[in-house]
Amino acid sequence: MNKQKHTKLRLYLEKNGIKHKDVAQAMGMTTNRFSQKINRNKSDFTLQEASLLCYVLDINMNDFFYNPIVPKTGINKISI
């Protein structure tokens, strides 16, 4: 996942009138914890949480959590 806040997800919730507390409750976490995760403050969604979130919201995980940019690793070639 990229290092930015989950802006696309936040906009989706806002546009659809979905409150953080309702999503948090459906996921079995506190509103404060959900807020920390969606704002990437001290924590991020685990794969299991992201999967549950997508199930609860009936959204595609790739649309909100997939980052097609692969960082460079500094490896130029592999010796075998």
Jmol script that loads the backbone (N, CA, C; Angstrom):
load data "model"
ATOM      1  N   MET A   1       0.838  -1.179   0.000  1.00  0.00           N
ATOM      2  CA  MET A   1       0.000   0.000   0.000  1.00  0.00           C
ATOM      3  C   MET A   1       0.879   1.237   0.000  1.00  0.00           C
ATOM      4  N   ASN A   2       0.388   2.304  -0.613  1.00  0.00           N
ATOM      5  CA  ASN A   2       1.200   3.509  -0.599  1.00  0.00           C
ATOM      6  C   ASN A   2       1.091   4.196   0.757  1.00  0.00           C
ATOM      7  N   LYS A   3       1.950   5.193   0.960  1.00  0.00           N
ATOM      8  CA  LYS A   3       2.071   5.818   2.270  1.00  0.00           C
ATOM      9  C   LYS A   3       1.047   6.924   2.522  1.00  0.00           C
ATOM     10  N   GLN A   4       0.251   7.274   1.530  1.00  0.00           N
ATOM     11  CA  GLN A   4      -0.738   8.327   1.712  1.00  0.00           C
ATOM     12  C   GLN A   4      -1.941   7.796   2.483  1.00  0.00           C
ATOM     13  N   LYS A   5      -2.730   8.728   3.000  1.00  0.00           N
ATOM     14  CA  LYS A   5      -3.970   8.340   3.661  1.00  0.00           C
ATOM     15  C   LYS A   5      -4.863   7.639   2.653  1.00  0.00           C
ATOM     16  N   HIS A   6      -5.799   6.895   3.153  1.00  0.00           N
ATOM     17  CA  HIS A   6      -6.730   6.180   2.284  1.00  0.00           C
ATOM     18  C   HIS A   6      -7.773   7.168   1.739  1.00  0.00           C
ATOM     19  N   THR A   7      -7.307   8.126   0.956  1.00  0.00           N
ATOM     20  CA  THR A   7      -8.161   9.208   0.466  1.00  0.00           C
ATOM     21  C   THR A   7      -9.327   8.691  -0.360  1.00  0.00           C
ATOM     22  N   LYS A   8      -9.061   7.782  -1.266  1.00  0.00           N
ATOM     23  CA  LYS A   8     -10.123   7.261  -2.128  1.00  0.00           C
ATOM     24  C   LYS A   8     -11.204   6.581  -1.291  1.00  0.00           C
ATOM     25  N   LEU A   9     -10.795   5.839  -0.297  1.00  0.00           N
ATOM     26  CA  LEU A   9     -11.742   5.156   0.580  1.00  0.00           C
ATOM     27  C   LEU A   9     -12.533   6.165   1.406  1.00  0.00           C
ATOM     28  N   ARG A  10     -11.848   7.171   1.917  1.00  0.00           N
ATOM     29  CA  ARG A  10     -12.535   8.207   2.700  1.00  0.00           C
ATOM     30  C   ARG A  10     -13.569   8.944   1.848  1.00  0.00           C
ATOM     31  N   LEU A  11     -13.198   9.269   0.610  1.00  0.00           N
ATOM     32  CA  LEU A  11     -14.136   9.950  -0.286  1.00  0.00           C
ATOM     33  C   LEU A  11     -15.331   9.063  -0.614  1.00  0.00           C
ATOM     34  N   TYR A  12     -15.091   7.771  -0.776  1.00  0.00           N
ATOM     35  CA  TYR A  12     -16.176   6.823  -1.044  1.00  0.00           C
ATOM     36  C   TYR A  12     -17.174   6.814   0.117  1.00  0.00           C
ATOM     37  N   LEU A  13     -16.664   6.752   1.335  1.00  0.00           N
ATOM     38  CA  LEU A  13     -17.538   6.751   2.507  1.00  0.00           C
ATOM     39  C   LEU A  13     -18.345   8.044   2.581  1.00  0.00           C
ATOM     40  N   GLU A  14     -17.668   9.160   2.378  1.00  0.00           N
ATOM     41  CA  GLU A  14     -18.332  10.466   2.434  1.00  0.00           C
ATOM     42  C   GLU A  14     -19.405  10.593   1.356  1.00  0.00           C
ATOM     43  N   LYS A  15     -19.054  10.227   0.138  1.00  0.00           N
ATOM     44  CA  LYS A  15     -19.983  10.338  -0.990  1.00  0.00           C
ATOM     45  C   LYS A  15     -21.239   9.494  -0.784  1.00  0.00           C
ATOM     46  N   ASN A  16     -21.067   8.356  -0.135  1.00  0.00           N
ATOM     47  CA  ASN A  16     -22.184   7.440   0.073  1.00  0.00           C
ATOM     48  C   ASN A  16     -22.848   7.593   1.439  1.00  0.00           C
ATOM     49  N   GLY A  17     -22.460   8.624   2.176  1.00  0.00           N
ATOM     50  CA  GLY A  17     -23.078   8.906   3.470  1.00  0.00           C
ATOM     51  C   GLY A  17     -22.842   7.821   4.508  1.00  0.00           C
ATOM     52  N   ILE A  18     -21.713   7.155   4.414  1.00  0.00           N
ATOM     53  CA  ILE A  18     -21.390   6.067   5.334  1.00  0.00           C
ATOM     54  C   ILE A  18     -20.518   6.619   6.457  1.00  0.00           C
ATOM     55  N   LYS A  19     -20.973   6.432   7.690  1.00  0.00           N
ATOM     56  CA  LYS A  19     -20.259   6.966   8.844  1.00  0.00           C
ATOM     57  C   LYS A  19     -19.194   5.990   9.324  1.00  0.00           C
ATOM     58  N   HIS A  20     -18.092   6.552   9.774  1.00  0.00           N
ATOM     59  CA  HIS A  20     -16.985   5.740  10.282  1.00  0.00           C
ATOM     60  C   HIS A  20     -17.454   4.826  11.406  1.00  0.00           C
ATOM     61  N   LYS A  21     -18.303   5.355  12.290  1.00  0.00           N
ATOM     62  CA  LYS A  21     -18.744   4.550  13.435  1.00  0.00           C
ATOM     63  C   LYS A  21     -19.536   3.331  12.989  1.00  0.00           C
ATOM     64  N   ASP A  22     -20.307   3.462  11.899  1.00  0.00           N
ATOM     65  CA  ASP A  22     -21.088   2.327  11.407  1.00  0.00           C
ATOM     66  C   ASP A  22     -20.187   1.248  10.809  1.00  0.00           C
ATOM     67  N   VAL A  23     -19.175   1.674  10.069  1.00  0.00           N
ATOM     68  CA  VAL A  23     -18.234   0.719   9.479  1.00  0.00           C
ATOM     69  C   VAL A  23     -17.429   0.050  10.591  1.00  0.00           C
ATOM     70  N   ALA A  24     -16.963   0.847  11.533  1.00  0.00           N
ATOM     71  CA  ALA A  24     -16.181   0.309  12.651  1.00  0.00           C
ATOM     72  C   ALA A  24     -16.983  -0.738  13.411  1.00  0.00           C
ATOM     73  N   GLN A  25     -18.232  -0.436  13.685  1.00  0.00           N
ATOM     74  CA  GLN A  25     -19.088  -1.373  14.411  1.00  0.00           C
ATOM     75  C   GLN A  25     -19.270  -2.666  13.619  1.00  0.00           C
ATOM     76  N   ALA A  26     -19.499  -2.550  12.325  1.00  0.00           N
ATOM     77  CA  ALA A  26     -19.675  -3.736  11.480  1.00  0.00           C
ATOM     78  C   ALA A  26     -18.407  -4.582  11.431  1.00  0.00           C
ATOM     79  N   MET A  27     -17.258  -3.926  11.600  1.00  0.00           N
ATOM     80  CA  MET A  27     -15.976  -4.634  11.567  1.00  0.00           C
ATOM     81  C   MET A  27     -15.531  -5.118  12.944  1.00  0.00           C
ATOM     82  N   GLY A  28     -16.252  -4.721  13.987  1.00  0.00           N
ATOM     83  CA  GLY A  28     -15.900  -5.147  15.336  1.00  0.00           C
ATOM     84  C   GLY A  28     -14.732  -4.390  15.932  1.00  0.00           C
ATOM     85  N   MET A  29     -14.591  -3.120  15.571  1.00  0.00           N
ATOM     86  CA  MET A  29     -13.527  -2.300  16.154  1.00  0.00           C
ATOM     87  C   MET A  29     -14.115  -0.974  16.606  1.00  0.00           C
ATOM     88  N   THR A  30     -13.363  -0.270  17.432  1.00  0.00           N
ATOM     89  CA  THR A  30     -13.841   1.022  17.901  1.00  0.00           C
ATOM     90  C   THR A  30     -13.757   2.054  16.779  1.00  0.00           C
ATOM     91  N   THR A  31     -14.550   3.092  16.917  1.00  0.00           N
ATOM     92  CA  THR A  31     -14.518   4.176  15.936  1.00  0.00           C
ATOM     93  C   THR A  31     -13.141   4.826  15.916  1.00  0.00           C
ATOM     94  N   ASN A  32     -12.541   4.995  17.085  1.00  0.00           N
ATOM     95  CA  ASN A  32     -11.213   5.592  17.178  1.00  0.00           C
ATOM     96  C   ASN A  32     -10.179   4.750  16.433  1.00  0.00           C
ATOM     97  N   ARG A  33     -10.231   3.451  16.598  1.00  0.00           N
ATOM     98  CA  ARG A  33      -9.278   2.555  15.929  1.00  0.00           C
ATOM     99  C   ARG A  33      -9.468   2.611  14.418  1.00  0.00           C
ATOM    100  N   PHE A  34     -10.724   2.606  13.958  1.00  0.00           N
ATOM    101  CA  PHE A  34     -11.001   2.696  12.526  1.00  0.00           C
ATOM    102  C   PHE A  34     -10.468   4.012  11.972  1.00  0.00           C
ATOM    103  N   SER A  35     -10.688   5.092  12.704  1.00  0.00           N
ATOM    104  CA  SER A  35     -10.210   6.409  12.283  1.00  0.00           C
ATOM    105  C   SER A  35      -8.685   6.427  12.163  1.00  0.00           C
ATOM    106  N   GLN A  36      -8.001   5.813  13.122  1.00  0.00           N
ATOM    107  CA  GLN A  36      -6.538   5.741  13.055  1.00  0.00           C
ATOM    108  C   GLN A  36      -6.090   4.998  11.801  1.00  0.00           C
ATOM    109  N   LYS A  37      -6.775   3.931  11.478  1.00  0.00           N
ATOM    110  CA  LYS A  37      -6.384   3.116  10.329  1.00  0.00           C
ATOM    111  C   LYS A  37      -6.690   3.819   9.008  1.00  0.00           C
ATOM    112  N   ILE A  38      -7.857   4.434   8.892  1.00  0.00           N
ATOM    113  CA  ILE A  38      -8.214   5.081   7.627  1.00  0.00           C
ATOM    114  C   ILE A  38      -7.366   6.330   7.400  1.00  0.00           C
ATOM    115  N   ASN A  39      -6.889   6.937   8.491  1.00  0.00           N
ATOM    116  CA  ASN A  39      -6.016   8.106   8.387  1.00  0.00           C
ATOM    117  C   ASN A  39      -4.538   7.729   8.426  1.00  0.00           C
ATOM    118  N   ARG A  40      -4.269   6.441   8.527  1.00  0.00           N
ATOM    119  CA  ARG A  40      -2.905   5.896   8.599  1.00  0.00           C
ATOM    120  C   ARG A  40      -2.119   6.583   9.706  1.00  0.00           C
ATOM    121  N   ASN A  41      -2.763   6.733  10.840  1.00  0.00           N
ATOM    122  CA  ASN A  41      -2.164   7.355  12.012  1.00  0.00           C
ATOM    123  C   ASN A  41      -1.849   6.254  13.027  1.00  0.00           C
ATOM    124  N   LYS A  42      -0.603   5.870  13.122  1.00  0.00           N
ATOM    125  CA  LYS A  42      -0.116   4.842  14.039  1.00  0.00           C
ATOM    126  C   LYS A  42      -0.399   3.420  13.568  1.00  0.00           C
ATOM    127  N   SER A  43      -1.263   3.252  12.593  1.00  0.00           N
ATOM    128  CA  SER A  43      -1.648   1.901  12.202  1.00  0.00           C
ATOM    129  C   SER A  43      -2.174   1.890  10.779  1.00  0.00           C
ATOM    130  N   ASP A  44      -2.252   0.708  10.220  1.00  0.00           N
ATOM    131  CA  ASP A  44      -2.802   0.527   8.887  1.00  0.00           C
ATOM    132  C   ASP A  44      -3.681  -0.713   8.924  1.00  0.00           C
ATOM    133  N   PHE A  45      -4.521  -0.875   7.936  1.00  0.00           N
ATOM    134  CA  PHE A  45      -5.368  -2.053   7.874  1.00  0.00           C
ATOM    135  C   PHE A  45      -4.515  -3.286   7.595  1.00  0.00           C
ATOM    136  N   THR A  46      -4.779  -4.358   8.328  1.00  0.00           N
ATOM    137  CA  THR A  46      -4.159  -5.634   8.001  1.00  0.00           C
ATOM    138  C   THR A  46      -4.869  -6.175   6.766  1.00  0.00           C
ATOM    139  N   LEU A  47      -4.312  -7.197   6.169  1.00  0.00           N
ATOM    140  CA  LEU A  47      -4.953  -7.811   5.011  1.00  0.00           C
ATOM    141  C   LEU A  47      -6.332  -8.341   5.387  1.00  0.00           C
ATOM    142  N   GLN A  48      -6.434  -8.949   6.552  1.00  0.00           N
ATOM    143  CA  GLN A  48      -7.719  -9.476   7.017  1.00  0.00           C
ATOM    144  C   GLN A  48      -8.726  -8.341   7.225  1.00  0.00           C
ATOM    145  N   GLU A  49      -8.284  -7.234   7.812  1.00  0.00           N
ATOM    146  CA  GLU A  49      -9.176  -6.090   8.029  1.00  0.00           C
ATOM    147  C   GLU A  49      -9.598  -5.459   6.708  1.00  0.00           C
ATOM    148  N   ALA A  50      -8.663  -5.329   5.777  1.00  0.00           N
ATOM    149  CA  ALA A  50      -8.990  -4.764   4.464  1.00  0.00           C
ATOM    150  C   ALA A  50     -10.007  -5.645   3.751  1.00  0.00           C
ATOM    151  N   SER A  51      -9.827  -6.947   3.855  1.00  0.00           N
ATOM    152  CA  SER A  51     -10.761  -7.890   3.242  1.00  0.00           C
ATOM    153  C   SER A  51     -12.145  -7.769   3.870  1.00  0.00           C
ATOM    154  N   LEU A  52     -12.196  -7.689   5.191  1.00  0.00           N
ATOM    155  CA  LEU A  52     -13.469  -7.533   5.894  1.00  0.00           C
ATOM    156  C   LEU A  52     -14.123  -6.201   5.538  1.00  0.00           C
ATOM    157  N   LEU A  53     -13.345  -5.147   5.489  1.00  0.00           N
ATOM    158  CA  LEU A  53     -13.859  -3.827   5.130  1.00  0.00           C
ATOM    159  C   LEU A  53     -14.503  -3.852   3.747  1.00  0.00           C
ATOM    160  N   CYS A  54     -13.834  -4.473   2.808  1.00  0.00           N
ATOM    161  CA  CYS A  54     -14.372  -4.569   1.449  1.00  0.00           C
ATOM    162  C   CYS A  54     -15.644  -5.407   1.414  1.00  0.00           C
ATOM    163  N   TYR A  55     -15.696  -6.443   2.229  1.00  0.00           N
ATOM    164  CA  TYR A  55     -16.903  -7.271   2.321  1.00  0.00           C
ATOM    165  C   TYR A  55     -18.059  -6.457   2.906  1.00  0.00           C
ATOM    166  N   VAL A  56     -17.785  -5.744   3.997  1.00  0.00           N
ATOM    167  CA  VAL A  56     -18.809  -4.934   4.668  1.00  0.00           C
ATOM    168  C   VAL A  56     -19.361  -3.864   3.730  1.00  0.00           C
ATOM    169  N   LEU A  57     -18.472  -3.225   2.960  1.00  0.00           N
ATOM    170  CA  LEU A  57     -18.887  -2.138   2.065  1.00  0.00           C
ATOM    171  C   LEU A  57     -19.295  -2.630   0.675  1.00  0.00           C
ATOM    172  N   ASP A  58     -19.084  -3.918   0.416  1.00  0.00           N
ATOM    173  CA  ASP A  58     -19.360  -4.513  -0.895  1.00  0.00           C
ATOM    174  C   ASP A  58     -18.605  -3.765  -1.998  1.00  0.00           C
ATOM    175  N   ILE A  59     -17.291  -3.630  -1.775  1.00  0.00           N
ATOM    176  CA  ILE A  59     -16.412  -2.967  -2.739  1.00  0.00           C
ATOM    177  C   ILE A  59     -15.278  -3.917  -3.119  1.00  0.00           C
ATOM    178  N   ASN A  60     -14.611  -3.613  -4.213  1.00  0.00           N
ATOM    179  CA  ASN A  60     -13.500  -4.423  -4.692  1.00  0.00           C
ATOM    180  C   ASN A  60     -12.204  -3.973  -4.019  1.00  0.00           C
ATOM    181  N   MET A  61     -11.492  -4.903  -3.430  1.00  0.00           N
ATOM    182  CA  MET A  61     -10.252  -4.577  -2.724  1.00  0.00           C
ATOM    183  C   MET A  61      -9.235  -3.896  -3.637  1.00  0.00           C
ATOM    184  N   ASN A  62      -9.133  -4.344  -4.866  1.00  0.00           N
ATOM    185  CA  ASN A  62      -8.162  -3.758  -5.797  1.00  0.00           C
ATOM    186  C   ASN A  62      -8.429  -2.282  -6.062  1.00  0.00           C
ATOM    187  N   ASP A  63      -9.679  -1.873  -5.999  1.00  0.00           N
ATOM    188  CA  ASP A  63     -10.021  -0.477  -6.262  1.00  0.00           C
ATOM    189  C   ASP A  63      -9.558   0.460  -5.147  1.00  0.00           C
ATOM    190  N   PHE A  64      -9.388  -0.066  -3.941  1.00  0.00           N
ATOM    191  CA  PHE A  64      -9.081   0.792  -2.801  1.00  0.00           C
ATOM    192  C   PHE A  64      -7.751   0.486  -2.110  1.00  0.00           C
ATOM    193  N   PHE A  65      -7.191  -0.693  -2.323  1.00  0.00           N
ATOM    194  CA  PHE A  65      -5.978  -1.060  -1.601  1.00  0.00           C
ATOM    195  C   PHE A  65      -4.811  -1.456  -2.492  1.00  0.00           C
ATOM    196  N   TYR A  66      -5.029  -1.589  -3.763  1.00  0.00           N
ATOM    197  CA  TYR A  66      -3.976  -2.038  -4.667  1.00  0.00           C
ATOM    198  C   TYR A  66      -3.135  -0.861  -5.126  1.00  0.00           C
ATOM    199  N   ASN A  67      -1.815  -1.008  -5.069  1.00  0.00           N
ATOM    200  CA  ASN A  67      -0.900   0.025  -5.535  1.00  0.00           C
ATOM    201  C   ASN A  67      -0.056  -0.572  -6.658  1.00  0.00           C
ATOM    202  N   PRO A  68      -0.299  -0.180  -7.903  1.00  0.00           N
ATOM    203  CA  PRO A  68       0.424  -0.781  -9.020  1.00  0.00           C
ATOM    204  C   PRO A  68       1.884  -0.344  -9.143  1.00  0.00           C
ATOM    205  N   ILE A  69       2.312   0.613  -8.346  1.00  0.00           N
ATOM    206  CA  ILE A  69       3.686   1.102  -8.423  1.00  0.00           C
ATOM    207  C   ILE A  69       4.582   0.214  -7.562  1.00  0.00           C
ATOM    208  N   VAL A  70       5.561  -0.396  -8.181  1.00  0.00           N
ATOM    209  CA  VAL A  70       6.503  -1.256  -7.474  1.00  0.00           C
ATOM    210  C   VAL A  70       7.781  -0.458  -7.232  1.00  0.00           C
ATOM    211  N   PRO A  71       8.193  -0.324  -5.965  1.00  0.00           N
ATOM    212  CA  PRO A  71       9.394   0.466  -5.687  1.00  0.00           C
ATOM    213  C   PRO A  71      10.654  -0.221  -6.197  1.00  0.00           C
ATOM    214  N   LYS A  72      11.623   0.603  -6.572  1.00  0.00           N
ATOM    215  CA  LYS A  72      12.909   0.059  -7.001  1.00  0.00           C
ATOM    216  C   LYS A  72      13.627  -0.505  -5.781  1.00  0.00           C
ATOM    217  N   THR A  73      14.286  -1.628  -5.977  1.00  0.00           N
ATOM    218  CA  THR A  73      14.968  -2.262  -4.853  1.00  0.00           C
ATOM    219  C   THR A  73      16.465  -2.025  -4.866  1.00  0.00           C
ATOM    220  N   GLY A  74      16.978  -1.498  -5.952  1.00  0.00           N
ATOM    221  CA  GLY A  74      18.407  -1.258  -6.043  1.00  0.00           C
ATOM    222  C   GLY A  74      19.177  -2.446  -6.577  1.00  0.00           C
ATOM    223  N   ILE A  75      18.488  -3.528  -6.875  1.00  0.00           N
ATOM    224  CA  ILE A  75      19.147  -4.710  -7.422  1.00  0.00           C
ATOM    225  C   ILE A  75      19.197  -4.583  -8.939  1.00  0.00           C
ATOM    226  N   ASN A  76      20.397  -4.647  -9.497  1.00  0.00           N
ATOM    227  CA  ASN A  76      20.550  -4.520 -10.942  1.00  0.00           C
ATOM    228  C   ASN A  76      20.536  -5.862 -11.656  1.00  0.00           C
ATOM    229  N   LYS A  77      21.095  -6.878 -11.011  1.00  0.00           N
ATOM    230  CA  LYS A  77      21.071  -8.204 -11.617  1.00  0.00           C
ATOM    231  C   LYS A  77      21.189  -9.249 -10.523  1.00  0.00           C
ATOM    232  N   ILE A  78      20.793 -10.431 -10.850  1.00  0.00           N
ATOM    233  CA  ILE A  78      20.834 -11.533  -9.901  1.00  0.00           C
ATOM    234  C   ILE A  78      21.880 -12.531 -10.365  1.00  0.00           C
ATOM    235  N   SER A  79      22.757 -12.906  -9.470  1.00  0.00           N
ATOM    236  CA  SER A  79      23.773 -13.920  -9.783  1.00  0.00           C
ATOM    237  C   SER A  79      23.279 -15.277  -9.315  1.00  0.00           C
ATOM    238  N   ILE A  80      23.460 -16.264 -10.177  1.00  0.00           N
ATOM    239  CA  ILE A  80      23.032 -17.621  -9.821  1.00  0.00           C
ATOM    240  C   ILE A  80      24.247 -18.510  -9.744  1.00  0.00           C
TER     241      ILE A  80
END
end "model"
wireframe off; spacefill off
backbone 0.3
color backbone group
